[in-house]
Structures are given as structure tokens and as C-alpha cells.
Amino acid sequence: MTRAPAFVSLNGPDNVGKTTHLVRLAERWDGFQPLGAVHEHDPEPWARVAGGDYARWWFETSTTVELTEMLLAGHAKRAAAREAGRTGLLDRGLSMLLAVSAATSVVKDGLTVAEALRTVTCIAGSRAGASETSILLMPSLDVERSYAITSGREGRPWTGIYPSYQRTLHAVLLHQADHGAYTAAVDCEGRSLDGVHDDVRDHLDLTQRTDGSPR
């Protein structure tokens, strides 16, 4: 097997199965180190903004710079928690974090998807860090179908600005995929969980059984 990357991230909108696939990967190889989401590694600022009207802060009062910098700070602390010699498993990697901030900027500031992505990419600068294999999971390669699938899985209606944000996020993710922001993109539409997971494993080359390799 080729040299393992420093990080593997699973990315995609809500309810696409990121958590389930991350758990399966962690069970498959003890070389993986689950590192979770960014707010788990930098909880203080997230607890502070969540203590008030979180949605209003996110979509109205925060600036794009503030939100992007908070996401990047958590990302850096999460990366620093990786143990030497192990591959960190990330719930949303760098490209997905930029997608979240860009989608927020589109609905809040009225930018186009391309403009918002340029803005947050400029804020991020060169803070990519160590190598990351990023897998994007999409419910569909059509924005409206993709949104319909994930919103239908929520179990309750999304309200307020959140539906607009979610639709925009799907559009941003597909735009990123079209421009090579992810190592691989997996179309999950009409497919079983096992079938999608096989694709994820194939993109990560988790097939060989050698000393220290995946079981």
C-alpha cells in the first residue's frame, strides 16, 4: 500500500452518512485516529457564540472573516492532536470548512458561489497543513435532488434561512468538486450504504493486508 496520508476527511452535507462511514473506517484499521469535528478541539469560542442566538450570530452578526478564522483555528488544533505515525480521520476537512463558510457568505452577503469561495480561500491563505485525502459524499449530483434527499432525512422541516443555506451548501460542494477541491467525489444517489462504503475504501486504497495495514 502507498504511504498513508496524514489525514483522511469525509465531507458532504448533513445526513449523507459521514459519521457512519468514519466509524466503519476507524473499525477497519487501528492506524486511523478519529479526530472528529473542529468544534471539539476548540470548544470555548463555539460555546460562547452558541450561548446566545446561535443562528443569528452565524447568519447575521458574524463576519465571513470571523467565521472562517474560527473554523480554521479549530482545524489547526484538531490537526495538532494527531499522533505521530497515525492517519487522522476528520469529520469535514479543510475544503468542506471553506465550503461551509462560503455558503454562509452567499446567503448572508449576497455573493455568488464563485465570489464567496474566492473570498474564503483568500482568508485561508496557505494554511492547508499536512497532506489530506478528502472524500466528498453527495446524495446526488443535482443540487435540488441532493437537497431534497438530505432534508427528507432530517425528520423535521428546516426553517428560516437554513433551507437556503443548505441548498447553497450543496451548490458550493458540487462547484468545488467540479474544480478539483476533493481527492474523490462519490455519488450516493440510489446506492446502498455498503456500496458507498466500498467506494470510499477503494479511493483510500484500503485493500492490502500487510503489517500495519488495514484489516
C-alpha positions in Angstrom: 0.0 0.0 0.0 1.2 3.5 -0.7 2.3 5.7 2.1 -0.7 6.7 4.3 -1.7 10.3 4.2 -1.5 12.4 7.4 -5.3 12.9 7.3 -8.4 11.4 5.7 -11.5 13.6 5.6 -15.1 12.7 4.8 -17.1 15.6 3.6 -20.6 16.3 2.4 -23.9 17.9 3.5 -26.0 16.9 6.5 -27.4 13.4 6.6 -25.2 11.9 3.9 -23.6 9.4 6.2 -20.2 10.9 7.1 -20.4 9.7 10.7 -21.3 6.2 9.8 -18.5 5.8 7.3 -16.0 7.4 9.7 -16.9 4.8 12.3 -16.6 2.0 9.8 -13.1 3.2 8.7 -11.9 3.5 12.3 -13.0 -0.1 13.0 -11.2 -1.3 9.9 -7.7 -0.1 10.7 -6.0 0.8 14.0 -3.7 3.2 12.1 -6.7 5.6 11.9 -7.1 8.1 14.7 -10.6 9.5 14.8 -10.3 13.3 15.4 -13.9 14.3 14.9 -15.1 17.9 14.2 -13.3 21.2 14.6 -15.5 22.5 17.5 -14.4 19.5 19.6 -10.8 20.8 19.6 -11.5 24.5 20.2 -14.7 24.5 22.2 -14.5 27.8 24.0 -15.3 30.2 21.1 -18.1 27.9 19.8 -19.6 27.6 23.3 -19.5 31.4 23.6 -21.4 32.1 20.3 -23.8 29.2 20.9 -24.7 30.6 24.3 -26.8 33.3 22.7 -28.8 33.3 19.5 -26.6 31.0 17.6 -28.4 31.2 14.2 -28.5 35.0 14.4 -24.7 35.1 15.1 -24.0 32.6 12.3 -26.2 34.2 9.6 -26.4 37.8 10.6 -23.8 39.3 13.0 -20.7 37.3 12.4 -18.4 38.4 9.6 -17.1 36.0 6.9 -13.6 36.6 8.3 -14.7 35.8 11.9 -16.4 32.6 10.9 -13.7 31.4 8.6 -11.0 32.1 11.2 -12.9 30.2 13.9 -13.2 27.2 11.6 -9.5 27.4 10.6 -8.4 27.7 14.3 -10.3 24.6 15.2 -8.9 22.8 12.2 -5.4 23.7 13.2 -5.9 22.4 16.8 -7.5 19.2 15.5 -4.6 18.6 13.2 -2.2 19.2 16.1 -3.9 16.4 18.1 -2.9 13.7 15.5 -0.5 11.2 17.0 2.8 10.6 15.1 2.6 7.7 12.7 -1.3 7.6 12.5 -3.7 8.9 10.0 -6.2 11.4 11.4 -9.9 10.8 10.5 -11.6 14.1 10.0 -15.3 14.9 10.1 -15.2 17.6 7.4 -11.8 18.6 6.2 -10.4 21.9 5.0 -12.2 22.1 1.7 -15.5 21.4 3.5 -14.9 24.0 6.1 -14.3 26.6 3.4 -17.5 25.4 1.7 -19.5 26.0 4.9 -18.1 29.5 5.3 -18.6 30.2 1.6 -22.2 29.0 1.6 -22.9 31.2 4.7 -21.4 34.2 2.8 -23.6 33.6 -0.2 -26.8 33.7 1.8 -25.6 36.4 4.2 -23.7 38.8 1.9 -25.3 38.1 -1.5 -22.1 36.9 -3.2 -22.1 34.3 -5.9 -20.7 30.9 -5.2 -17.5 31.6 -7.1 -17.1 35.0 -5.3 -17.6 33.5 -1.9 -15.2 30.7 -2.5 -12.5 33.1 -3.6 -13.1 35.2 -0.5 -12.8 32.4 2.0 -9.8 30.8 0.1 -8.1 34.2 0.3 -8.7 34.3 4.1 -7.3 30.8 4.5 -4.2 31.6 2.5 -1.6 28.8 2.7 -3.0 27.1 5.8 -3.6 23.8 4.2 -1.2 21.9 6.5 -0.2 18.3 6.2 -1.5 16.0 3.4 -5.2 15.3 3.4 -7.1 12.8 1.3 -10.5 14.3 1.0 -13.6 12.2 0.0 -16.8 14.1 -0.9 -20.1 12.2 -0.4 -23.0 13.7 -2.3 -26.6 12.5 -2.1 -27.0 13.4 -5.7 -25.0 15.3 -8.4 -28.1 17.5 -8.9 -28.4 20.3 -6.4 -32.2 20.2 -5.9 -32.3 16.4 -5.7 -29.4 16.4 -3.3 -31.1 18.9 -1.1 -34.4 17.1 -1.2 -32.7 13.8 -0.2 -30.9 15.2 2.8 -33.8 17.4 4.0 -36.1 14.5 3.8 -33.8 12.5 6.1 -33.9 15.2 8.8 -37.2 14.1 10.3 -38.5 17.6 10.8 -38.7 20.7 8.5 -35.8 23.1 8.3 -37.0 26.6 8.9 -35.9 30.2 8.5 -32.7 30.8 6.5 -31.5 27.3 6.9 -33.1 25.8 3.8 -31.5 28.5 1.7 -28.1 27.8 3.3 -28.4 24.1 2.8 -29.3 24.4 -0.9 -26.4 26.8 -1.3 -24.0 24.4 0.5 -24.9 21.6 -1.9 -24.2 24.0 -4.8 -20.9 25.1 -3.3 -19.8 21.5 -2.7 -20.6 20.5 -6.3 -18.8 23.6 -7.6 -15.7 22.6 -5.5 -15.9 19.0 -6.8 -16.0 20.3 -10.4 -12.9 22.3 -9.7 -10.9 19.5 -8.1 -11.1 20.5 -4.5 -11.6 16.9 -3.3 -9.5 13.8 -3.9 -12.6 12.0 -5.0 -16.3 12.5 -5.1 -18.8 9.7 -4.5 -22.3 9.9 -5.9 -24.5 8.2 -3.3 -27.9 8.5 -5.1 -29.8 5.2 -5.2 -27.0 3.3 -3.6 -26.7 1.2 -0.5 -24.6 2.2 2.5 -22.3 -0.8 1.8 -21.9 0.1 -1.8 -20.9 3.7 -0.9 -18.5 2.5 1.7 -16.8 0.2 -0.8 -16.2 3.2 -3.0 -14.8 5.1 0.0 -12.4 2.3 0.7 -11.4 2.0 -2.9 -10.5 5.7 -3.0 -8.4 5.2 0.1 -6.7 2.0 -1.2 -7.7 0.0 1.9 -7.3 -3.4 0.3 -4.0 -4.9 1.3 -3.2 -7.0 4.4 0.3 -6.3 5.4 1.9 -5.5 8.7 0.3 -2.3 10.0 -2.2 -2.1 7.1 -6.0 -2.2 7.2 -7.6 -5.4 8.4 
